[in-house]
Amino acid sequence: FLTEKGRLEVEEAPVERASEIFHACHVCDCNCGMILTMEGNRIVRHRGNPQDEMGAAGRLCIKGYSGMRIVHDPDRLKAPLKRTNPQKGRGVDPGWEKITWDEAFKIVGAKFGEVIQKNGPEAIAVFARPRTWEMHLVNSIGTPNQFCHVDTCYIDKEVASHALCGNRANWGYDYGNAKYIISFGWDQPGKSNNIQLREFLKARARGAKVVVFDPRLSITAAKADEWISIKPGTDLAVALAMINIIISEGLYDKKFVDSYCTGLDKVRDGVKQYTAEWASSISGVPAADITRIAREFAGTRPATVAIHKRDAGGPMRVNSFQMAQSIVIMNALAGTIDRPGGVFFHRQPKRPSFGEIYGLKYPKKRAERVDGAHKFKLGQMSNKVGFSTAAEGILAGKPYEVKAALFSKYNLFTFPNPKRMEEALKKLDFVVVCDMFNTEVGQYADVVLPEDHFLEASTYTIRSYNGYRPQVQLDEPVPRAFDSKGNSAIMNGIVKSIPGREEFAVDTKKFGEAELEAMKITLEGLKQAGGVWDSKAGFVPAKEFGTTSKKIELYSSLLAKNDHAPTPEWVAPLAQPTGAYPYYYVVNHLQWLRMCKNSNDPLLMTLQPENYCHMHTSLAASLGVQNGDMVLVESPYGSMRLKAKITEGIRPDTVMTEHGFGHWAPARTVAKGRGANDGDVMQSWTPTEMYERTHRTNAAMGHPMVDITVNVRRG
């Protein structure tokens, strides 16, 4: 496509006869199968792969279709860059200088080696998901400080699943066979989550009843039978009352609970104080509706409470873990955990671990982490915490100083109160960023390494999302547009370049070869099968679970052992309206944006070029605000200026904005200068504050990002 800069800076090959290749989409973790049509070096068309029955089933969402435009985005990083200006900050020109990959690895390796020698490996922080090659780097360095965004995403749900069911992975969703669905802020159909949207629409077409509790009229709420505009942060009260009603009236699935659950009596005792009338006084939901919906839910089978991420189950508020725990219990009482019409555990092909393949003996890590996560043992188990307190931990320099950091595909927009992270970045001696774009974090980097687009990767994808049977997809690469490298080459290349860590560098090809051999799959076989190997194995419901008792533990022995509430209990939200800050604050994620990956897409920006402050008609009238007026949203932690969007579809005491706007880095010419960053009004906590405020109830260390109130005024 054409931009202000002109046509893409790529040396085009002569146009050849169109060819087709297979790939899994990685814009989000649905990994829907795609078929791409190529003319020379360019993608001219792509569509869903009908062979991928558990993913797109021949269809792609709007995010998936943005993939080809990201590949050919002229704003992508084109080569490794080195900073020449030692000053750092917004508006400061880094003085980028192009360097070779050999130079880049040499600089990064030398600096990391110097930090390890002088300050210890713990003085290096790695901001990355706990994936294979990122963890190879983390473990080779020997640092405990690996930070992941999931404590601002879905950690509560994951830990609740692990504590009660013995399963740490994300759930799969068989909503298409449900006859009754309750949502507490769950809006994945409105997020264009392809799999959950498809399952939801299938359920609606089959006549399933849907009840949505949400302060705003979400897309899912608009498609529901009932929308109940609940007071923000009070979903837990309603869930506890429903559990009480279902158990006390004997409405639960007795066969399932008697056979596969334990701890029912203790839950009964724990929730008997939570009546519908009590929940109504807190949530504003009529007691009669709470009672009726609980009875309908328990009396309609199969029924399920939907949950994924950034809903009432977390980690949005201080009581989100209790809410996630309650949702697991409600689904167990309905008899739909790892059963048709409910949630299920993913089935994957067996293959050897990274350690089994390479047999490496990594350095021992220091126990204390700078983010304080070592105090939250259950949250730390999955290596998916740290974003919520990392900035304050680095700034405090306790229990030790962090001197260097690597960011892999993470930007400032992931952090609550990102200006604190900017201060932390300025404190660090050395920062390296691995990304496709030179982002806001990149403006504080000393070295920037261009990473491949996922479509440029030559590999395979094992279905880890909605895998009700084992499945593997072929990933055939499109030609590289620029001088970038794949994730494994970058992480392993850094390991190889660190003095004293060279012994941990490996042959990266060996990993894929060993996995394919164990799965008895070849890349050529995948191609011949239409890009997808599908085991076609029948779904066999679990009869044992991964807990100590081998049952679903409604009273969790793991939570009790770790000094957390073993059954859910009421925890009031932090957000309480005051004279200075009278309105609740909620955040929405638009269905076409994904973690700022595609925020530079010019076509998507035409759909909504900026975010807004959504407010009720009555609130706007009281403030003298009209549609399109600029308003200032203020919290005790920061402020942002947005245009007002007036609607009837939100509570009068609540305002909402969208995530993914407010870019200021100059290298993203499409995204820059549009809207405001929703995180600018969020609180950041020190590790000590996180522990003291949430230890008993928040086993997961999820950060209550929107558990705040704000003020809104014209300006």
Buried (B, 14 or more C-beta within 10 A) or exposed (E): EEBEEEEBEBEEEEEEEEEEBBBBBBBBEBBBBBBBBBBBBBBEEBBBBBBBBBBBBBBBBBBBBBBBBBBBBBBBBBBBBBBEEEEBEEEEEBEBEEBEBEBBBEBBBBBBBBBBEEBBBBBBBBBBBBBBBBBBBBBBBBBBBBBBBBBBBBBBBBBBBBBBBBBBBBBBBBBBBBBBBBBBBBBBBBBBBBBBBBBBBBBBEEEBBBBBBBBBBBBBBEBBEBBBBBBBBBBBBBBBBBBBBBBEEEBBBEEBBEEBBBBBEBBBEBBEEBBBEBBBEBBBBEBEBBBBBBBBBBEBBBBBBBBBBBBBBBBBBBBBBBBBBBBBBBBBBBBBBBBBBBBBBBBBBEBEEBEEBBEEEBBEBBEBBBBBBBBBBBBBEBBBBBBBBBBBBBBBEBBBBBBBBBBBBBBBBBBBBBBBBBBBBEBBBBBBBBBBBBBBBBBBBBBBBBBBBBBBBBBBBBBBBBBBBBBBBBBBBBBBBBEBBBBBBBBBBBBBBBEEBEEBBBEBEEBBEBBBEBBEBBBEEBEEBBBBBBBEEEEEEBEEBEBEBBBBBBBBBBBBEBEBBBBBBBBBBBBEBEEEBEBBBBBBBBBBBBBBBBBBBBBBBEEBEBBBBBBBBEBBEEBEBEEEBEBBBBBEBBBBEBBBBBBEBBBBBBBBBBBBBBBBBEBBBBBBEBBBBBBBBBBBBBBBBBBEBBBEBBBBBBBBBBBBBBBBEEE
